[in-house]
């Protein structure tokens, strides 16, 4: 995508190899070549996930002491956004892989981090998510050396084709949840590839079934009844900012697709008095409006990424107030990215015209993908949190979504 149209500043203190953006850009171009076709087909993009694995980007956020690239979070989010411009479903899978790795660092002991993060680098592991906090159907029963898991976990992004999962399970005796890590192929775990939404169709977000699954104590990252620290609650902010950058990447991709179509294929309206659609002052006016949806969202997403990186690197020293102010910054980015994604992906058709609705272009996938994903959690509650902060300085209460 043209640098003249998409704002993508380098992070303040890049720690990853200088070619991370170039690798992501090349990978995005490769994904874009078949994105429309695969979006229509749905299912599991096994070959394309192998491309992500082969790119080396799965180790981007892993600290250098465990063999990873040690990238700062602003760079990780830039890569997610680059991929989302081309293929938001696989960008989602990629982003949620790094969310699970962040969870290991936020919840896990030093020994667990060393074991699991080093294993991820050495074996090229792809992580999936089975940590849906609102779905309490997976139960944890105490055993001699840990727990036994039974039940079903829904909306498990990246679970199909994953090597390891981050899992949450409800512990009835304490009325709390535990958080753990498990190999996807462990006996008793089965992944059902039944995701059938009209968008984000290749996010591998099926149901994960657990039947008499042995969870050893060594793989429990957060035990039942263990109080969540401000550091541990940063996970939800990492997840929310992944979503913001997915929506923003979709908005950028939609804007660029519309701009190229308007410049190269759209016909000027007969009453405009101009020969080219791009010279129509009304078209220019509308693109100016879309640009002003995109730019503030980009600026706030980049600002939130820098603030998240600062908080994340404080580790156990992060305070509740610092975590709360981060939640405000992330909410601002999420709300604007949500609006930019929906508005740009919808309004582009008013600027490109009837011919642009042909299936050969697949422009509808931008709206379908962002519409499905923006339903993850209600944006109105983000606006409520921002309103409370604006009125009284009250920061959001830590939850799995705020």
Buried (B, 14 or more C-beta within 10 A) or exposed (E): BEEEEBBBEEBEEBBBBEEBBEBBBEBBEBBBEBBBEBBEEBEBBEEBBEBBBEBBBBBBBBBEEBBBBBBBBBBBBBBBBBBBBBBBBBBBBBBBBBBBBBBBBBBBEEEBBBBBBBBBBEEBBBBBBBBBEEBBBBBBBEEEEBBBBBBBBBBBBBBBBBBBBBBBBBBEEEEBBBBBBBBBEBEBBBBBBEBEBEBBBBBBBBBBBBEEBBBEEEBBBBBBEBEBBBBBBBBBBBBBBBBBBBBBBBBBBBBBBBBBBBEEEBEBEEEBEEEBBBEBEEBEEBBEEBBEBBEBBBBBBBBBBBBBBBBBEBEEEBEEEBBBBBBBBBBBBBBBBBBBBBBBBBBBBEBBBEEBEEEEBBBBBBBBBBBBBBEBBEBEBBEBBBEBBEEEEEBBEBEBBB
